């Protein structure tokens, strides 16, 4: 039986920073909800896809503005309800233009129960800010799946969901790590807890060996995080010359690490199995009084001997670790 697709919203996009190379991509969106059926604003998810391009972490959406127009006349500021967070994946397959996507910025309004009622409109301005400074790598916007110079114009390379239902755009080909590939997780200097769908062991329970410096803080975390993630981020290892060793079954994995920074500037580089990973560099002058964090990776790692080593150069505060089995 044939069925027709009915467009329930439209999206207008404008690139505000259109440089081919930039440390701060920036754009605005105007999303108009057109359906007569009610929809919750907290179910709205918007994804902008890009390539990490080797820029230093943390990669953050720092400057966010959003307004909500529920009836075509009134307008209110919902910037404080907006959460914009970067998620990283293994490099995806090449898309039709020869580009690879390994990251997306997701914009949500999880705490706002307001309803989207025809002709409601949400207007958003946001950016993607990389850590580090010149001469560190910048984003190469021309290779970002969702980037189009100019505007305002329709952009079908940005995906919009209501709940799990895709209602606008076409995502790029991505490499997703299935939950069944999850092998291990560790809250390195805290108790066992659950982050998302995954259970993380306490460092002592996982037999994580480490005798170096630790950290503990009570700063607000940025980006905003759930209760368990916040608790994990507030304690960890201050990696540097010291090495942590985790018993792991021999094999090949994808590894994520939660890195964070406290009241001072952090400038360091994570090492796994003796190999340098992303640089983590954050000036607290940009966000005073906040513990800025990122879930970095995933990194392909080989564990041939049943032991994973973690260390760093400079200042690297490690809060947690996740391992996913690589597909054969």
Protein Blocks (a to p, Z undefined) as FASTA:
>chain_A
ZZddddfbdcddddfblcfbdcbdcdddddddfbfbdcdfklpccdddddeklpacdddd
fbdcddddfkopaccdfklmpccdddddddddddfkopacfbdcddddfkbcbdcddfdd
dddddddddehjdfbdcddfklgmklcgedddddfkbccdehjbcfedjddddddddfkl
pmbdcdfkbccddehjbccddfklnopacfbdcdddfbdcdddddfklmmmmmgccddff
bccdddddeddddddddddddfbccdddddeehiacddddddfklmghiacdddedjddd
ddfkopacdddehjaddfbdcdddddZZ
